């Protein structure tokens, strides 16, 4: 049995994600943000003051990727690292006023990208798609946690 790209959930999800990222990157560039920084900010705008470990888990990214992104964000004045009050080995990642000021314009841009991408769908179809995507993400996350380490 051959795997056809138009019947592959993984291929289609990856392709869709790349197209979203391209459109988002074009718009975020006006604000001096990269998509990776925006992803971190989305989490921090909801839950300011997280540890690096918590960010890695919430973003489902490799530690090294998150560290590199955080280093750029710190350099750009978007985050500050503070000592964890109870764990001397950990740091708390906090957003700066500059990052807080980018929340409304960056969110507007992301909403526009989503609206453009989903414009051909009815409201019901949009909600169904988002629900199905959330379910697949949760299933993938749960499955990943059960995989043995190599």
DABELCOR-V216901 format. One record per pair of residues at least 12 apart in sequence whose C-alpha atoms are under 6 Angstrom apart, sorted by sequence separation. I is the first residue (numbers start at 0). GAP is how many residues later the second one is. If there is no record, write none. Layout:
# DABELCOR-V216901
<<I GAP> <I GAP>>
This chain:
# DABELCOR-V216901
<<80 12> <79 13> <79 14> <78 15> <78 16> <77 17> <78 17> <77 18> <77 20> <77 21> <50 40> <50 41> <49 42> <50 42> <48 43> <49 43> <48 44> <48 45> <47 46>>
